[in-house]
Amino acid sequence: MFHIEDSPQDGTEPGSDPIVIFLGLYLLLTAFFILLNSISTIEESKLKDALSSVNNAFKTVGLKTTPQTFFTSDVGAFAEASSSLLKVGDLVKTAIPLARIKEVRPGQLMEVRIPLDEFFAPGEAKLTSKSNKMLDSIGAILSKPPLDFRFDVEVLVGTEWILPKDIEKGETLAISRAGTIARELRARGAPVETTIAGVEVRENDDIRFMFYVQSTDLPVLNFKQLLDEVVE
C-alpha cells in the first residue's frame, strides 16, 4: 500500500523549494509584461524618432550615412517606381503571352524571359510584330522614370558556345540579335548610359531581360562608356 507524506521529512514547509519560488516569480513577471504589451499603443512618429536615434548613436565611424527613408505600401516615390516596374511586366505579358515574368526583388528587379522565336523571325535578327509592340510599350515607360529613380536594363540573348572561328567569319546571329535589341530599346527612349545587351551561353535559347529600378543617388555604371573603351 502506498503512503503519501503530508510534508517533507526535512522539516521545510511545502512550496519553499528555491526552484518553485523562482518559477513562480518568473511566471508573475511574464504575466506582468504581457499585460503591459496588451494595453500599450505604438505611435509611428515616436518609433521613427527612436530608430533614427539608435542608428545615429551606433553608426559606423568613417562611413557616409544617408537619411533614413520610410516608405508605405501605397504612397511615395518608391511606390511609384514599383508600380512602373509592374506595369512593364503587364505590358510584356500583353504583347507576348508566352513571356515568363519573375519579380526577383519586388519593386526593384524584374526578370523577363521570352522564347527567341516569339521575339525574332526564324534565323534572322528581325523583330516580330509582337516584339515591336512590346518594345513600343515599355520604351514609353523607360524613357520617363519616376522622380528620384532611374531604370537600368540588361538584355542577354541565349546562345550555344561561340567559337573563335565563328567570330572570325563575322557577327554571329546571337550577337546581331543582341545589337538589334539594344538599338531598338534606345531608339524608343531607354537610357543609353544604363542599357546594355549581349549574349549568354546557356541551354535555354531564349532572351532574358533584367529591369532594375535604382535610386538616382546610386552611382551609374555607364555601359556605353565601357563598351567604347573595349572597342578602342
RAVEN-V732121 format. One record per residue. N is the residue number from 1. SS is DSSP state (alpha for helix, beta for strand, coil for the rest). PHI is phi in whole degrees, 0 to 359 (* if undefined). Layout:
N & SS & PHI
N & SS & PHI
This chain:
1 & coil & *
2 & coil & 283
3 & coil & 237
4 & coil & 255
5 & coil & 277
6 & coil & 284
7 & coil & 210
8 & coil & 299
9 & coil & 284
10 & coil & 278
11 & coil & 90
12 & coil & 282
13 & coil & 284
14 & coil & 301
15 & coil & 84
16 & coil & 270
17 & coil & 297
18 & alpha & 304
19 & alpha & 294
20 & alpha & 296
21 & alpha & 296
22 & alpha & 299
23 & alpha & 297
24 & alpha & 296
25 & alpha & 295
26 & alpha & 298
27 & alpha & 294
28 & alpha & 294
29 & alpha & 295
30 & alpha & 301
31 & alpha & 297
32 & alpha & 296
33 & alpha & 290
34 & alpha & 297
35 & alpha & 295
36 & alpha & 299
37 & alpha & 295
38 & alpha & 288
39 & alpha & 259
40 & coil & 273
41 & coil & 233
42 & coil & 254
43 & coil & 262
44 & alpha & 301
45 & alpha & 295
46 & alpha & 291
47 & alpha & 296
48 & alpha & 298
49 & alpha & 298
50 & alpha & 293
51 & alpha & 296
52 & alpha & 297
53 & alpha & 297
54 & alpha & 294
55 & alpha & 298
56 & alpha & 291
57 & alpha & 287
58 & coil & 245
59 & coil & 292
60 & coil & 283
61 & coil & 290
62 & coil & 96
63 & coil & 257
64 & coil & 289
65 & coil & 254
66 & coil & 246
67 & coil & 303
68 & coil & 285
69 & coil & 245
70 & coil & 255
71 & coil & 247
72 & coil & 253
73 & coil & 282
74 & coil & 227
75 & coil & 225
76 & coil & 98
77 & alpha & 296
78 & alpha & 297
79 & alpha & 297
80 & alpha & 294
81 & alpha & 295
82 & alpha & 297
83 & alpha & 297
84 & alpha & 297
85 & alpha & 293
86 & alpha & 296
87 & alpha & 294
88 & alpha & 301
89 & alpha & 299
90 & alpha & 296
91 & alpha & 293
92 & alpha & 297
93 & alpha & 295
94 & alpha & 292
95 & alpha & 285
96 & coil & 230
97 & coil & 302
98 & coil & 280
99 & coil & 294
100 & beta & 254
101 & beta & 242
102 & beta & 221
103 & beta & 275
104 & beta & 291
105 & beta & 230
106 & coil & 310
107 & coil & 80
108 & coil & 231
109 & beta & 215
110 & beta & 234
111 & beta & 251
112 & beta & 234
113 & beta & 241
114 & beta & 230
115 & beta & 300
116 & alpha & 300
117 & alpha & 287
118 & alpha & 271
119 & alpha & 257
120 & beta & 236
121 & coil & 294
122 & coil & 306
123 & coil & 72
124 & coil & 228
125 & coil & 257
126 & coil & 266
127 & beta & 290
128 & coil & 276
129 & alpha & 297
130 & alpha & 295
131 & alpha & 290
132 & alpha & 298
133 & alpha & 296
134 & alpha & 297
135 & alpha & 294
136 & alpha & 299
137 & alpha & 290
138 & alpha & 284
139 & alpha & 298
140 & alpha & 296
141 & alpha & 281
142 & alpha & 297
143 & coil & 284
144 & coil & 228
145 & coil & 293
146 & coil & 300
147 & coil & 302
148 & coil & 73
149 & beta & 228
150 & beta & 218
151 & beta & 254
152 & beta & 250
153 & beta & 235
154 & beta & 234
155 & beta & 236
156 & beta & 233
157 & beta & 267
158 & beta & 289
159 & beta & 205
160 & coil & 282
161 & coil & 301
162 & coil & 260
163 & coil & 275
164 & alpha & 306
165 & alpha & 294
166 & alpha & 291
167 & alpha & 291
168 & alpha & 298
169 & coil & 287
170 & coil & 132
171 & coil & 294
172 & coil & 285
173 & alpha & 297
174 & alpha & 297
175 & alpha & 294
176 & alpha & 298
177 & alpha & 294
178 & alpha & 299
179 & alpha & 296
180 & alpha & 299
181 & alpha & 298
182 & alpha & 300
183 & alpha & 295
184 & alpha & 292
185 & alpha & 296
186 & alpha & 293
187 & alpha & 294
188 & coil & 264
189 & coil & 109
190 & coil & 296
191 & coil & 300
192 & coil & 296
193 & coil & 293
194 & coil & 237
195 & beta & 235
196 & beta & 218
197 & beta & 225
198 & beta & 202
199 & beta & 243
200 & beta & 221
201 & beta & 283
202 & coil & 198
203 & coil & 287
204 & coil & 283
205 & coil & 274
206 & beta & 240
207 & beta & 249
208 & beta & 246
209 & beta & 260
210 & beta & 238
211 & beta & 253
212 & beta & 252
213 & beta & 251
214 & beta & 238
215 & beta & 288
216 & coil & 292
217 & coil & 289
218 & coil & 281
219 & coil & 296
220 & coil & 265
221 & coil & 273
222 & coil & 281
223 & alpha & 298
224 & alpha & 297
225 & alpha & 296
226 & alpha & 296
227 & alpha & 294
228 & alpha & 298
229 & alpha & 293
230 & alpha & 294
231 & alpha & 296
232 & coil & 292
